[in-house]
Amino acid sequence: MDSRFRGNDNQGYKAGVTAESTFIEMMRAIAQDPAARGLIDDTAVIGLGSETLILTHDMMAEDVHWLPKADPADVAWKLVSVNLSDLAAKGARPLGVLLGFMLGDSDWDRRFAAGLERVLAHYAVPLLGGDTVSNKGDKRAVGLTAIGAATHRPVPSRGGAMAGDLVYVTGTLGDALAGFELIEAGLDAGDALSAAYNRPMALLAEGQALAPFATAMMDVSDGLLLDAGRLASASRVEIRIDLDVVPLSAPYRAMRGASLDSRVQAASWGDDYQLLFTASAGVLLPVPATPIGHVHPGSGLTLFEAGVQIPLPPSLGYQHH
């Protein structure tokens, strides 16, 4: 699931049962087809002869995923990118999208449509159809289904990490957090940090290049720490993360510093849409990525700073209450 807008108090996730996890458990009892992958993989994987289809669906809601003052074109961009990011984590090639749209103010609708046209052109992905409903409330919600084709089989999952693997992440973390803080403060000047929050990029080429090498892979949407814990759970292993090597961009460092607290927040806020993956030690990777930890026998997530184990923070990332 994609990350959700929230304030910077980093209280999106608390350990324990949530409304989201309870509902997903009910859905798991229904989703028995192997293509559903137990609802732990953010995509459905359907074999069709010599081809394998990858399907994913994400929704976004006003005041949850975007601020009310957000540019509708940015909303469209983010909606497409977060769905294509799920395809990227499977090494998939996008085939098209289906849109679910809540009608409202005509000017907002037109600006959203213009933004949708631009983002689909950017990724060279066609709109294949969808559905509309009228907005009877004061908040909007939109949804998108993305359809892709696997470029490598077996299709990467969250469940393949093995003891001895290294843990990697592409790019840098925390830029969306810093961008959100600038936007919330009214300081959005179209800089790289604001763009990281408003217009994230789906790493499709990187995902396709990594698919033959990754033993497990997913995108970072709800926070590196929470998502690494999910990968560990799906793979039934322990993942140890070294916080001192979590990659931060120069703009992030300039704005928020590189203290342990700043690194923890960068690793637990979400909306980064980088690729988190594991690979065998010694593998020469086809794309740049930072090794941030190791896979061990056991279970769960363990954090280290400068070689010393530290407690997990109270918030690992975002999850619905």
Backbone hydrogen bonds, N-H to C=O, Kabsch-Sander energy under -0.5 kcal/mol:
donor,donor_aa,acceptor,acceptor_aa,energy
5,F,64,V,-2.7
10,N,7,G,-0.8
20,E,320,H,-0.6
22,T,18,T,-2.4
23,F,19,A,-2.2
24,I,20,E,-2.8
25,E,21,S,-2.1
26,M,22,T,-1.5
27,M,23,F,-2.1
28,R,24,I,-2.5
29,A,25,E,-1.2
30,I,26,M,-0.6
30,I,27,M,-1.0
31,A,27,M,-3.0
32,Q,30,I,-2.0
36,A,33,D,-2.0
37,R,34,P,-1.5
39,L,36,A,-2.1
40,I,37,R,-1.4
44,A,55,L,-2.9
45,V,35,A,-2.3
46,I,44,A,-0.5
46,I,53,L,-2.7
47,G,45,V,-0.5
48,L,51,E,-3.6
51,E,48,L,-2.1
53,L,46,I,-3.1
54,I,148,G,-2.9
55,L,44,A,-2.3
56,T,146,A,-2.0
58,D,144,L,-2.0
60,M,142,V,-3.0
62,E,140,R,-2.6
63,D,66,W,-2.9
64,V,61,A,-1.8
65,H,61,A,-3.5
66,W,61,A,-1.0
70,A,67,L,-2.3
74,D,71,D,-1.0
75,V,71,D,-1.7
76,A,72,P,-2.2
77,W,73,A,-2.1
78,K,74,D,-2.7
79,L,75,V,-2.5
80,V,76,A,-2.1
81,S,77,W,-2.7
82,V,78,K,-2.7
83,N,79,L,-1.1
84,L,80,V,-2.6
85,S,81,S,-2.1
86,D,82,V,-0.9
87,L,83,N,-1.2
88,A,84,L,-2.4
89,A,85,S,-1.8
90,K,87,L,-1.5
91,G,88,A,-1.8
92,A,87,L,-2.4
93,R,149,A,-3.1
95,L,147,I,-3.7
96,G,147,I,-1.5
97,V,126,P,-1.9
98,L,145,T,-2.5
99,L,129,G,-2.5
100,G,143,G,-3.2
101,F,99,L,-0.5
101,F,131,D,-2.5
102,M,141,A,-0.6
103,L,101,F,-0.7
103,L,133,V,-3.2
109,D,105,D,-2.4
110,R,106,S,-2.4
111,R,107,D,-2.3
112,F,108,W,-2.4
113,A,109,D,-2.5
114,A,110,R,-2.4
115,G,111,R,-2.1
116,L,112,F,-2.8
117,E,113,A,-2.4
118,R,114,A,-1.8
119,V,115,G,-2.5
120,L,116,L,-2.4
121,A,117,E,-1.8
122,H,118,R,-2.3
123,Y,119,V,-1.9
124,A,120,L,-0.8
125,V,120,L,-2.4
128,L,97,V,-3.1
128,L,126,P,-0.6
129,G,97,V,-0.8
131,D,99,L,-2.6
133,V,101,F,-2.0
135,N,103,L,-1.1
136,K,134,S,-0.8
142,V,60,M,-2.7
143,G,100,G,-2.8
144,L,58,D,-2.3
145,T,98,L,-2.7
146,A,56,T,-2.5
146,A,144,L,-0.5
147,I,96,G,-2.8
148,G,54,I,-3.1
149,A,93,R,-2.6
150,A,52,T,-2.8
151,T,91,G,-1.0
164,G,295,V,-2.6
165,D,162,M,-2.6
166,L,279,A,-2.9
167,V,293,G,-2.6
168,Y,277,F,-3.4
169,V,290,T,-1.6
170,T,275,L,-1.7
173,L,247,P,-2.6
178,A,174,G,-2.4
179,G,175,D,-2.7
180,F,176,A,-2.8
181,E,177,L,-2.1
182,L,178,A,-1.9
183,I,179,G,-2.6
184,E,180,F,-3.2
185,A,181,E,-1.5
186,G,183,I,-1.7
187,L,182,L,-3.2
189,A,187,L,-0.6
195,A,191,D,-2.4
196,A,192,A,-1.7
197,Y,193,L,-1.1
198,N,194,S,-3.1
199,R,195,A,-2.9
204,L,202,A,-1.8
207,G,203,L,-2.4
208,Q,204,L,-2.3
209,A,205,A,-2.1
210,L,206,E,-2.2
211,A,207,G,-1.7
213,F,210,L,-2.1
214,A,210,L,-2.3
215,T,278,T,-2.8
216,A,278,T,-1.0
217,M,157,S,-2.1
218,M,276,L,-2.3
220,V,274,Q,-3.0
221,S,219,D,-1.0
225,L,267,A,-2.9
226,L,316,L,-1.6
227,D,223,G,-2.9
228,A,224,L,-2.8
229,G,225,L,-2.0
230,R,226,L,-1.9
231,L,227,D,-2.3
232,A,228,A,-2.4
233,S,229,G,-2.3
234,A,230,R,-2.7
235,S,231,L,-2.1
236,R,232,A,-1.0
237,V,232,A,-2.0
238,E,296,H,-2.9
239,I,300,G,-2.6
240,R,294,H,-2.8
241,I,239,I,-0.5
241,I,302,T,-2.6
242,D,292,I,-3.4
243,L,241,I,-0.8
243,L,304,F,-2.8
245,V,242,D,-1.6
246,V,243,L,-1.2
253,R,249,S,-2.5
254,A,250,A,-2.5
255,M,251,P,-1.7
256,R,252,Y,-3.4
257,G,252,Y,-0.5
257,G,253,R,-1.9
263,R,259,S,-2.3
264,V,260,L,-2.6
265,Q,261,D,-2.2
266,A,262,S,-2.2
267,A,263,R,-2.1
268,S,264,V,-0.6
268,S,265,Q,-0.9
269,W,265,Q,-0.9
271,D,221,S,-2.6
273,Y,220,V,-3.5
276,L,218,M,-3.0
276,L,274,Q,-0.6
277,F,168,Y,-2.1
277,F,275,L,-0.5
278,T,216,A,-2.2
279,A,166,L,-1.9
283,V,280,S,-1.8
285,L,283,V,-0.8
290,T,169,V,-2.9
292,I,167,V,-2.9
292,I,290,T,-0.5
293,G,167,V,-1.1
294,H,240,R,-1.8
295,V,165,D,-2.2
296,H,238,E,-3.1
300,G,237,V,-0.8
302,T,239,I,-2.5
303,L,310,I,-0.7
304,F,241,I,-2.4
305,E,308,V,-2.6
308,V,305,E,-1.7
310,I,303,L,-2.3
316,L,314,P,-0.5
318,Y,222,D,-2.2
319,Q,12,G,-1.0
